[in-house]
Every structure is written in structure tokens, then in C-alpha cells.
């Protein structure tokens, strides 16, 4: 695992969570700018997915097993897009809360991925 990529993804996810949490506090739904932030975080998660798969293909092995590692990579990649789509269905402050929760979950998944790899 690339530690700088993991840290960057986790920090970006927490920034997105704080941003959407602030919008929810102000009783606002997710806006276009939030979706741009979600796209940036999703691209970081996609890069991490690709890097993780390439490392597995090169023969490197995570400490706790490849299956759980790939499962967490896929979950981390899907986390923010899924909550983004859910926020489209809920065009109230709760849509912003959903994305904020997704950002926190993604940050936690980053810590877990680091642990699974052997960090």
C-alpha cells in the first residue's frame, strides 16, 4: 500500500465529511460543489483500488489475506458514490448527513486497509 495515498484519501474523505456536515448543520441539501468534492474523493479511492490490485498482481501480499484486502478496497471505492446517489434521493439536510457519514466511513476504511496490508 502507498501510505501517502491512503493518508490523502482519508484526509480528503474527512474534509468532505466536514463540508457536508456543515451543510447539514445549515439545513442544506447536497449541492453541485459537494458532488465535485465527492468526485475527487472517489477518484482517490479508484486510484487506491488500482494501486492495490497492481500490487497484488506483482506478487505482494497483504498480511491479513488478499480476499479481505480486495473486499475492503471495493467497499472503500463504492462508499462515497453510493452515499452520493442516496443524497440525490433525499434532497434535504439528511442527504448531506448521508454523505458526511460516508466520508467518515471511508476514512475508517482507509485505516483498516492500512492495518490489513500490515501497517
N, C-alpha and C positions, 0 to 999 in steps of 0.2 A: 504494500500500500504506500502511496505517496502521502506522507504526513502533511505536507503543506496544502495539498488538495483537500484532504479530509478536514483540516482546520478551517480552510477558506469556505468550504461548503457549510460547515457547522455555523460559522460566524454569519455567513450570508443568510442562512435559514433563521437564525435568531434575530437578525436585523429585520427580515421580512415579518417575523412573528411580532416584533415590537411595533413595526409600522402598521400592520393590520390590527393589532391590539389597540393602538392609538385611534385608529379609525372607528373601531367598535366602541371605544370609550366615548367618542364624539357622536355616536349613534349614526354612523355612515356605513353603507354597504361597500363592497369592494369596487374600486374604480379602475379605469384603464391603466393608470400608473401602477396599481397593485399587480395587475396582470403582467405588466412588463417586469416587475420585480420577481414574480413567480416564474416567468420565463428564464430569467437569469439564473435563479436558483435551480431550476430544472435542468438547464444546460450544464451547470456544475455537477449535478447528480448524474447526468448522462456521461459526462467525461469520466467521472469516477467509475461508473459501470464499465465503460470501455477499457479503462486502465486496469481494473480488477480482472476482467476476462482475459486481457492480453497477458497479464502476469501469470494467471493460471495456465494459459496456453504455452507459456515459456517454461513451465515446469515448476514454478514457485508454488509453494503450498502454504495455506493458512494453518495456524496452529490448531484451530478447533474444527477443521474439516472444510472441504470445498463446498459441500452441499449447503451447509448453513451460511457460508460466506456468500454464495451466489444468491441465496434466498434473501439475505439482508440487503445485498446490492440491488436486487429487483424491487424490494419493498421501499428502499430509500429513493430509487428512481421514480416510483409511482406515487409517493406520498404527496408531494405538492401539486402535481397535476390533478390528482383525484380530489383533493380539497378545493382546488380552484374550480373544477366543474361543479362541485357541490355548492360553492358560493354563488355560482350563476343561478342555481335553482332557488336559492334563498337570498333574495335581493333586499335584505335588511341588515342590521348590525350583526346578526348571527352568521351571515355569510363571512364577514370579516373575522369573527371569532373562530370560525371553522378553519380559515386559512392560517390564522395565528397559531391555532393548535397544531396544524400540520407542520408549520415551521419548527415548533418546539419538538415534535415527534421526529422530524428529520435530523435535528441536532442530536437528539438522543441516539438515533440510529447510527450517526457518524461515530459517536463514542463507542458504541457496541461493535461496529465494523473494525475499528482500531483494535479493540480487545480480541476479536475473533482472529485477526491477522497475526496477533502475537505481540502487540504493542505494550 
